[in-house]
């Protein structure tokens, strides 16, 4: 079984910053991608940022130049540094991991974190 433990989030004023982290543990053979999604009230869940094999990074247009995704391969942890936050960034942020497990055979893996709330408000 694979689990994700998210931390960070909280309340910050517009223009402020938040740092998120997500640690993966359990039966993980390999990780191909680690990323962050978010869901604002009344809206669909959307991709925020993802880092894949080879450390290639992709960002949603709305967060480019403001958010930075990084990872620690040794600890299977992904981070999201969020700067210059806006009220529209208020959302529950979810960690997502894609890879493979092995138990008699290889299986595709996709796991979601429980989510952490980031609120941007005066």
C-alpha positions in Angstrom: 0.0 0.0 0.0 1.2 3.5 -0.9 0.4 6.5 1.1 1.0 10.2 0.6 1.5 12.6 3.5 0.9 16.3 2.7 1.9 19.3 4.8 1.8 23.0 4.5 -1.1 25.1 3.5 -2.7 27.6 5.8 -3.8 31.2 5.7 -1.7 33.9 4.0 -2.3 37.5 2.8 -2.3 38.4 -0.9 1.3 38.6 -2.1 2.5 36.2 0.5 3.9 32.7 0.2 3.1 29.1 1.2 5.3 26.0 1.0 3.7 22.6 0.5 5.4 19.2 0.8 4.2 15.6 0.0 6.1 12.5 1.1 5.3 9.1 -0.5 5.9 5.8 1.2 5.0 2.2 0.9 5.3 -0.4 -1.9 6.8 1.9 -4.6 8.9 0.3 -7.2 9.4 3.5 -9.2 8.0 6.9 -9.5 7.4 8.5 -12.9 5.7 11.7 -11.9 4.9 13.7 -8.8 2.6 16.7 -9.0 0.2 19.0 -7.4 -3.5 19.6 -8.3 -5.9 22.0 -6.8 -9.6 22.4 -6.5 -11.3 25.7 -5.6 -14.8 25.8 -4.2 -17.3 25.2 -7.0 -14.6 24.5 -9.6 -13.0 21.4 -11.2 -9.8 20.0 -10.0 -6.9 21.3 -12.1 -3.3 20.5 -12.6 -1.0 23.0 -11.0 2.5 21.6 -11.6 4.2 18.3 -12.2 7.7 17.0 -12.2 8.5 13.8 -14.2 11.4 11.5 -15.0 14.4 13.5 -16.0 13.2 16.4 -13.7 11.2 18.0 -16.5 8.7 20.5 -15.0 5.4 21.7 -16.3 3.2 24.4 -14.8 -0.3 25.7 -15.4 -0.3 29.0 -17.2 -1.9 30.7 -14.2 1.0 29.9 -11.8 4.0 30.2 -14.1 6.7 32.5 -12.7 5.0 32.3 -9.2 5.1 28.6 -8.2 8.1 26.3 -8.2 7.9 22.5 -8.0 10.9 20.4 -6.9 11.5 16.9 -5.5 13.9 14.9 -3.2 14.3 11.5 -4.9 15.9 10.0 -1.8 12.9 10.8 0.4 10.3 10.4 -2.4 9.1 13.9 -1.5 7.7 16.6 -3.8 7.5 20.3 -2.9 5.6 23.3 -4.1 6.8 26.8 -3.3 4.0 29.3 -4.0 4.9 32.9 -4.1 3.0 36.1 -5.0 -0.3 34.4 -4.0 -3.6 35.8 -5.1 -7.1 35.2 -3.7 -7.9 33.0 -6.7 -5.2 30.6 -5.6 -7.4 29.7 -2.6 -8.0 26.0 -3.0 -7.4 22.5 -1.6 -4.1 21.3 -3.0 -3.7 17.6 -3.7 -0.5 15.7 -4.2 -0.5 13.1 -7.0 2.0 10.4 -7.6 2.3 8.1 -10.7 4.6 5.1 -11.0 4.7 1.4 -10.5 4.4 -1.2 -7.7 5.6 -4.7 -7.7 3.8 -7.7 -6.1 4.3 -10.8 -8.2 3.9 -8.5 -11.2 4.3 -4.9 -12.1 1.3 -2.7 -11.7 0.6 0.9 -12.5 0.4 3.2 -9.5 -1.5 6.4 -9.0 -2.1 7.8 -5.5 -3.8 10.9 -4.3 -3.1 12.7 -1.1 -6.0 13.9 1.2 -5.4 17.5 0.3 -4.2 20.6 2.2 -6.1 23.9 2.2 -4.4 27.0 1.2 -6.3 30.3 1.8 -5.3 33.6 0.4 -7.3 36.4 2.0 -6.9 39.8 3.7 
